[in-house]
């Protein structure tokens, strides 16, 4: 895509020509493509905040040029106001800028000053309020009656309502609790995805930058020290630490693991289950909520791959849990499941017979672990078929599987698992070596 921001040899000096003169930016050059989400990081005093105040003309360069959407920002100072509708700037603690009688009027202030008609202003106010998760019932209330997080939303919505091509945010989550922080940044990310607006986000949180941005600009000593994709910048963790910056906690962990020579991490069962050991699988296709989400797992795999580390999962395929969507003895999953419904699609997976304790065959007599028939076609297809369990987790980033009690599994079933792994592995790491079947490495 075309560059929407182009900065050439930008320098800025506070109090030029005076004994108190301070250089805040020194020969800074970079470009931002339209639609990018750029995180800006740097130690205190590195020039981050001064840099972003140049994006809509609040500060005028001492030297150098800034082009917004191909136009020289300062070519005609009388037209600088036009750029302030093109580039929306959200300062730290933006709620201190609220001043109108109602939230509605505060959000509408920018669009009205753009000369829009009332219908368009109204549409933009409600659209922006929706983007930031602001309850419509609050629009007619005074912003000064709201909580800190709600005020922050009103202030951000006021900038979004102007529909800037570029949205610049300086620590928008500063001072919020962890939940409020995640909420406001998730809303900004969703706004970015839906509108294609270019976003510049200044933050001291490396976790936030890693999670939300796709590129990172690192400021150090008034200059740009790095500017690249998130993956490439955080891969230079030692250099970042040398600049006095932190790196995401997960990056520190994987760096240490690489130092220790670790190539693969094997995880005990992570699938949804209703016990701490999780060998009584309840849902093969979802991470246990105690551990996180499927998206968290994908993030883990991506982070590990950056450092050449593969994530290996434990495949428990000889039995499920009785408290599962497949068997459902306890009734947690409604009236379906093999135990409760003779017509369940999972019924053929299990051996129901009065000769067995509890009326069904279970793994080593544990009634909470109903044994499956690994030769049942529908079970084999569910585990090894296109879009099945193996396929799903490999596509989410897993590097392979270790089979639990592999010596109890039919050879043909193991071969089909092996084939599914070979077919579905998309992890960029080298293929896992296949250990002898009794040890269960796939």
C-alpha positions as CSV (number, residue, x, y, z in Angstrom):
1,X,0.0,0.0,0.0
2,X,1.0,3.6,-0.4
3,X,2.8,5.5,2.4
4,X,0.4,7.7,4.3
5,X,3.1,9.2,6.5
6,X,6.6,10.1,5.3
7,X,9.1,11.8,7.6
8,X,12.3,13.1,6.2
9,X,15.3,14.2,8.3
10,X,13.0,15.6,11.0
11,X,14.7,17.5,13.8
12,X,13.1,19.5,16.6
13,X,14.7,21.8,19.2
14,X,12.9,23.2,22.2
15,X,13.8,26.9,22.9
16,X,16.1,27.2,19.9
17,X,18.8,29.9,20.2
18,X,18.5,30.1,24.0
19,X,20.7,28.7,26.7
20,X,17.9,26.3,27.6
21,X,17.7,24.8,24.1
22,X,17.1,21.1,24.1
23,X,17.2,18.8,21.1
24,X,14.1,16.5,21.2
25,X,14.4,14.9,17.7
26,X,17.6,14.5,15.7
27,X,17.4,13.6,12.0
28,X,14.5,11.2,12.1
29,X,13.3,9.6,8.9
30,X,10.7,6.8,8.4
31,X,7.5,5.9,6.5
32,X,4.2,4.4,7.5
33,X,2.0,2.5,5.0
34,X,-1.7,3.2,5.0
35,X,-3.5,0.7,7.2
36,X,-0.4,-0.1,9.4
37,X,-0.6,-0.4,13.2
38,X,2.7,0.9,14.4
39,X,3.8,0.7,18.0
40,X,6.2,3.4,19.2
41,X,8.5,2.5,22.2
42,X,11.4,4.1,23.8
43,X,12.8,5.1,27.2
44,X,11.6,8.3,28.9
45,X,13.1,11.3,27.0
46,X,13.7,9.4,23.8
47,X,11.5,11.6,21.8
48,X,8.3,9.6,21.4
49,X,5.8,12.2,22.5
50,X,7.5,15.0,20.6
51,X,7.5,12.9,17.5
52,X,3.7,12.2,17.5
53,X,2.9,15.9,18.1
54,X,4.4,16.6,14.7
55,X,1.9,14.3,13.0
56,X,-0.9,16.9,13.0
57,X,1.1,20.1,13.2
58,X,1.0,20.8,16.9
59,X,4.8,21.2,16.6
60,X,6.6,22.6,13.6
61,X,9.9,20.9,12.6
62,X,13.0,22.9,13.3
63,X,14.3,21.2,10.1
64,X,13.1,18.4,7.9
65,X,9.7,17.6,6.3
66,X,6.6,15.6,7.1
67,X,4.3,14.4,4.4
68,X,0.8,13.3,5.2
69,X,-1.1,11.5,2.4
70,X,1.5,12.8,0.0
71,X,1.2,16.5,1.0
72,X,3.8,18.6,2.8
73,X,2.3,19.3,6.2
74,X,3.9,22.8,6.5
75,X,3.9,23.8,2.8
76,X,1.0,26.2,3.6
77,X,0.7,27.0,7.3
78,X,-2.8,28.5,6.7
79,X,-4.1,25.0,5.8
80,X,-2.7,23.2,8.8
81,X,-6.2,22.9,10.2
82,X,-7.1,20.5,7.4
83,X,-4.4,18.0,8.6
84,X,-5.9,18.1,12.1
85,X,-9.0,16.4,10.8
86,X,-6.8,13.9,8.8
87,X,-4.8,13.0,11.8
88,X,-6.6,12.4,15.2
89,X,-4.4,12.7,18.3
90,X,-5.3,11.2,21.6
91,X,-3.1,12.4,24.4
92,X,-2.4,10.7,27.7
93,X,-5.3,11.0,30.1
94,X,-7.5,12.4,27.3
95,X,-10.5,12.6,29.7
96,X,-8.9,15.8,31.1
97,X,-9.9,17.4,27.7
98,X,-13.7,16.7,28.2
99,X,-15.7,19.9,28.7
100,X,-19.2,19.6,27.2
101,X,-22.4,19.2,29.2
102,X,-23.1,15.7,27.9
103,X,-21.1,12.9,26.4
104,X,-23.0,13.2,23.2
105,X,-22.0,16.9,22.8
106,X,-18.4,16.1,23.6
107,X,-18.2,13.4,21.0
108,X,-20.0,15.6,18.5
109,X,-17.7,18.5,19.0
110,X,-15.2,17.5,16.3
111,X,-17.6,16.4,13.6
112,X,-19.6,19.7,14.1
113,X,-16.4,21.7,13.6
114,X,-15.9,19.8,10.4
115,X,-19.1,21.4,9.1
116,X,-21.1,18.2,8.9
117,X,-24.9,18.2,8.9
118,X,-26.8,17.1,12.0
119,X,-27.7,13.7,10.6
120,X,-24.1,12.9,9.8
121,X,-22.9,14.1,13.2
122,X,-25.5,12.0,14.9
123,X,-24.5,8.9,12.9
124,X,-20.8,9.4,13.7
125,X,-21.5,10.0,17.4
126,X,-23.4,6.7,17.8
127,X,-20.9,4.8,15.6
128,X,-17.9,6.1,17.6
129,X,-19.7,5.3,20.9
130,X,-20.3,1.8,19.6
131,X,-16.6,1.3,18.6
132,X,-15.4,2.1,22.2
133,X,-18.2,0.1,23.9
134,X,-19.9,3.1,25.4
135,X,-23.5,2.4,26.5
136,X,-25.9,4.6,24.4
137,X,-27.7,5.4,27.6
138,X,-24.7,7.3,28.8
139,X,-24.6,9.7,25.9
140,X,-27.0,12.1,27.5
141,X,-25.2,12.1,30.8
142,X,-22.5,14.5,31.9
143,X,-19.0,13.0,31.3
144,X,-18.1,14.1,34.7
145,X,-20.5,11.6,36.2
146,X,-18.7,8.7,34.6
147,X,-16.0,6.4,35.8
148,X,-12.4,6.9,34.7
149,X,-12.7,4.2,32.1
150,X,-15.9,5.5,30.7
151,X,-14.5,9.0,30.5
152,X,-11.5,7.6,28.5
153,X,-13.9,6.0,26.1
154,X,-15.8,9.2,25.5
155,X,-12.5,11.1,24.8
156,X,-11.3,8.4,22.4
157,X,-14.8,8.3,20.7
158,X,-14.5,12.1,20.2
159,X,-11.5,11.6,18.0
160,X,-12.8,8.5,16.2
161,X,-16.0,10.4,15.3
162,X,-13.9,12.7,13.1
163,X,-12.9,9.6,11.1
164,X,-9.3,10.5,10.8
165,X,-7.1,8.6,8.3
166,X,-4.5,8.4,11.0
167,X,-5.2,7.7,14.7
168,X,-2.3,8.6,17.0
169,X,-2.6,7.5,20.7
170,X,-0.2,8.4,23.4
171,X,-0.5,5.8,26.2
172,X,-4.3,5.5,25.9
173,X,-4.5,2.9,28.6
174,X,-2.4,4.8,31.2
175,X,-3.9,4.7,34.7
176,X,-6.5,2.1,33.9
177,X,-6.8,-1.3,35.7
178,X,-5.8,-4.4,33.7
179,X,-9.4,-5.1,32.5
180,X,-9.9,-1.5,31.5
181,X,-6.5,-1.5,29.7
182,X,-7.4,-4.6,27.7
183,X,-10.8,-3.3,26.9
184,X,-9.7,0.1,25.5
185,X,-6.8,-1.4,23.5
186,X,-8.9,-4.2,22.1
187,X,-11.5,-1.6,21.0
188,X,-8.8,0.4,19.2
189,X,-7.5,-2.8,17.5
190,X,-11.1,-3.7,16.4
191,X,-11.6,-0.1,15.1
192,X,-8.3,-0.5,13.1
193,X,-9.4,-3.8,11.6
194,X,-12.9,-2.6,10.6
195,X,-12.0,0.8,9.3
196,X,-8.4,0.3,7.9
197,X,-7.4,3.4,9.8
198,X,-3.6,3.8,10.3
199,X,-2.8,3.6,14.0
200,X,0.3,4.9,15.8
201,X,0.4,3.7,19.4
202,X,2.9,5.0,22.0
203,X,3.2,2.6,24.9
204,X,5.6,1.6,27.7
205,X,4.0,-1.9,27.7
206,X,6.0,-4.3,25.5
207,X,3.1,-6.9,25.9
208,X,0.6,-4.4,24.5
209,X,2.9,-3.5,21.5
210,X,3.5,-7.2,20.8
211,X,-0.2,-8.0,21.0
212,X,-1.7,-5.2,19.0
213,X,0.9,-3.7,16.6
214,X,2.3,-5.2,13.4
215,X,5.3,-2.9,13.2
216,X,7.5,-1.3,16.0
217,X,9.4,1.9,15.9
218,X,12.0,2.1,18.6
219,X,13.3,5.6,19.7
220,X,16.6,6.1,21.5
221,X,18.5,9.2,22.2
222,X,16.2,11.3,19.9
223,X,16.8,9.0,17.0
224,X,15.2,5.9,15.5
225,X,17.1,2.8,16.7
226,X,14.9,0.2,15.1
227,X,11.9,0.1,12.8
228,X,10.6,-3.3,11.6
229,X,7.9,-5.9,12.1
230,X,7.1,-6.9,15.7
231,X,8.7,-10.2,15.3
232,X,12.0,-8.9,13.9
233,X,12.3,-6.1,16.5
234,X,11.6,-8.3,19.6
235,X,13.9,-10.9,18.2
236,X,16.6,-8.3,18.9
237,X,15.9,-8.6,22.6
238,X,19.5,-8.1,23.8
239,X,19.8,-4.9,21.9
240,X,16.5,-3.6,23.3
241,X,17.6,-4.5,26.8
242,X,20.8,-2.6,26.1
243,X,18.7,0.5,25.2
244,X,17.2,0.3,28.7
245,X,13.9,-1.1,27.4
246,X,12.1,-4.3,28.4
247,X,10.8,-7.0,26.2
248,X,7.6,-9.1,26.5
249,X,7.8,-11.6,29.3
250,X,7.2,-14.4,26.9
251,X,10.3,-13.3,24.9
252,X,12.5,-13.4,28.0
253,X,11.3,-17.0,28.6
254,X,12.0,-18.2,25.1
255,X,15.4,-16.5,25.0
256,X,16.3,-18.4,28.2
257,X,15.0,-21.7,26.8
258,X,17.2,-21.2,23.7
259,X,20.2,-20.5,25.8
260,X,19.5,-23.8,27.5
261,X,19.4,-25.6,24.2
262,X,15.7,-26.4,24.2
263,X,14.2,-27.2,20.8
264,X,10.7,-28.5,21.8
265,X,8.3,-27.9,24.7
266,X,6.0,-30.8,25.5
267,X,2.8,-29.8,27.2
268,X,0.7,-32.1,29.3
269,X,-2.9,-32.3,28.1
270,X,-4.3,-28.8,27.4
271,X,-7.7,-29.8,26.0
272,X,-10.8,-28.8,28.0
273,X,-11.4,-31.1,30.9
274,X,-12.9,-31.1,34.3
275,X,-10.0,-32.2,36.5
276,X,-6.6,-30.8,37.1
277,X,-4.7,-33.6,35.3
278,X,-6.9,-33.1,32.2
279,X,-6.5,-36.7,31.0
280,X,-10.3,-36.9,31.0
281,X,-10.8,-34.9,27.8
282,X,-14.1,-33.0,27.6
283,X,-13.5,-31.2,24.3
284,X,-10.7,-32.0,22.0
285,X,-11.0,-28.8,20.0
286,X,-10.7,-26.2,22.7
287,X,-8.1,-25.2,25.3
288,X,-9.1,-25.7,28.9
289,X,-10.3,-22.3,30.1
290,X,-8.0,-22.6,33.2
291,X,-5.1,-22.3,30.8
292,X,-6.4,-19.7,28.4
293,X,-7.9,-19.7,24.9
294,X,-7.3,-21.2,21.5
295,X,-6.0,-17.7,20.5
296,X,-3.5,-17.8,23.4
297,X,-2.2,-21.1,22.2
298,X,-1.7,-19.8,18.7
299,X,0.2,-16.8,20.2
300,X,2.4,-19.2,22.2
301,X,3.2,-21.2,19.1
302,X,4.1,-18.1,17.1
303,X,6.3,-16.7,19.8
304,X,8.0,-20.1,20.3
305,X,8.6,-20.4,16.5
306,X,10.5,-17.1,16.5
307,X,13.1,-18.7,18.6
308,X,13.2,-22.1,16.8
309,X,11.1,-23.8,19.5
310,X,8.2,-26.2,18.7
311,X,5.2,-26.9,20.9
312,X,4.3,-30.6,21.3
313,X,0.9,-31.6,22.5
314,X,-0.1,-34.7,24.5
315,X,-2.6,-36.8,22.5
316,X,-5.0,-38.7,24.8
317,X,-6.9,-40.8,22.4
318,X,-7.5,-44.1,24.2
319,X,-10.3,-42.7,26.3
320,X,-12.3,-39.5,27.0
321,X,-13.8,-38.1,30.2
322,X,-17.2,-39.3,31.3
323,X,-17.9,-35.6,31.8
324,X,-17.4,-34.7,28.2
325,X,-19.5,-33.5,25.2
326,X,-18.9,-36.9,23.7
327,X,-20.0,-39.2,26.6
328,X,-21.8,-36.7,28.9
329,X,-22.6,-39.0,31.8
330,X,-22.9,-36.0,34.2
331,X,-25.2,-34.0,31.9
332,X,-23.0,-30.9,31.7
333,X,-23.5,-30.8,27.9
334,X,-27.3,-31.1,27.8
335,X,-29.2,-34.2,26.8
336,X,-26.7,-35.2,24.1
337,X,-23.7,-37.5,24.3
338,X,-23.3,-41.2,24.0
339,X,-24.3,-42.0,27.6
340,X,-27.6,-40.2,27.5
341,X,-28.6,-40.5,23.8
342,X,-28.6,-43.9,22.0
343,X,-28.8,-42.0,18.7
344,X,-25.8,-39.8,19.5
345,X,-23.2,-39.7,16.8
346,X,-20.6,-40.5,19.5
347,X,-22.5,-43.7,20.6
348,X,-20.4,-46.0,18.4
349,X,-17.2,-44.7,20.0
350,X,-17.9,-46.6,23.2
351,X,-18.7,-50.1,24.3
352,X,-21.9,-50.2,26.3
353,X,-22.5,-53.6,28.0
354,X,-24.0,-54.5,31.4
355,X,-21.0,-56.8,32.0
356,X,-18.9,-53.7,32.5
357,X,-18.9,-51.8,35.8
358,X,-21.2,-48.9,35.3
359,X,-22.6,-50.4,32.1
360,X,-19.7,-49.4,29.8
361,X,-16.0,-50.3,29.2
362,X,-13.7,-47.9,30.9
363,X,-10.0,-47.4,31.0
364,X,-8.5,-49.7,33.7
365,X,-11.8,-49.7,35.4
366,X,-12.0,-45.9,36.1
367,X,-15.6,-45.0,35.4
368,X,-14.7,-41.4,34.8
369,X,-12.6,-42.5,31.8
370,X,-14.8,-44.4,29.3
371,X,-12.6,-46.2,26.8
372,X,-13.1,-45.5,23.1
373,X,-12.9,-48.0,20.3
374,X,-10.0,-46.5,18.2
375,X,-11.1,-48.6,15.2
376,X,-14.5,-47.0,14.9
377,X,-14.5,-45.1,11.5
378,X,-16.2,-42.0,12.9
379,X,-13.7,-41.7,15.7
380,X,-10.7,-42.3,13.5
381,X,-12.0,-39.6,11.1
382,X,-12.7,-37.2,14.0
383,X,-9.1,-37.5,15.2
384,X,-7.2,-37.9,11.9
385,X,-9.4,-36.6,9.1
386,X,-9.3,-33.3,7.3
387,X,-10.3,-30.6,9.8
388,X,-10.1,-33.2,12.6
389,X,-8.3,-32.9,15.9
390,X,-4.8,-33.4,14.6
391,X,-5.3,-31.1,11.7
392,X,-6.9,-28.4,13.9
393,X,-4.0,-28.2,16.4
394,X,-1.3,-28.3,13.7
395,X,-3.0,-25.4,12.0
396,X,-3.0,-23.5,15.2
397,X,0.7,-23.9,15.4
398,X,1.6,-27.2,17.2
399,X,4.7,-28.9,16.0
400,X,3.6,-32.4,16.8
401,X,2.0,-34.8,19.2
402,X,3.2,-37.3,21.8
403,X,0.7,-40.1,22.2
404,X,-0.4,-41.1,25.7
405,X,-0.4,-44.9,26.3
406,X,0.6,-45.5,22.6
407,X,1.2,-49.2,23.4
408,X,-2.5,-49.6,23.9
409,X,-3.4,-48.0,20.5
410,X,-3.9,-50.1,17.4
411,X,-1.0,-49.9,14.9
412,X,-3.3,-48.8,12.1
413,X,-4.7,-45.9,14.2
414,X,-1.2,-44.8,15.0
415,X,-0.2,-44.9,11.3
416,X,-3.2,-42.7,10.5
417,X,-2.2,-40.2,13.1
418,X,1.3,-40.2,11.7
419,X,-0.1,-39.5,8.2
420,X,-2.3,-36.7,9.6
421,X,0.7,-35.1,11.2
422,X,2.8,-35.3,8.1
423,X,-0.1,-33.9,6.0
424,X,-1.1,-31.1,8.3
425,X,2.2,-29.8,9.8
426,X,2.6,-26.1,8.9
427,X,5.0,-25.2,11.6
428,X,8.1,-23.7,10.0
429,X,10.4,-25.8,12.3
430,X,12.0,-29.0,11.0
431,X,9.8,-32.0,11.3
432,X,9.9,-33.8,14.6
433,X,11.9,-37.0,14.6
434,X,9.5,-40.0,15.0
435,X,10.4,-42.0,18.1
436,X,9.6,-45.8,18.3
437,X,5.9,-46.4,18.6
438,X,5.9,-47.7,22.2
439,X,7.2,-44.4,23.4
440,X,4.4,-42.7,21.5
441,X,6.2,-39.8,19.8
442,X,4.5,-38.6,16.6
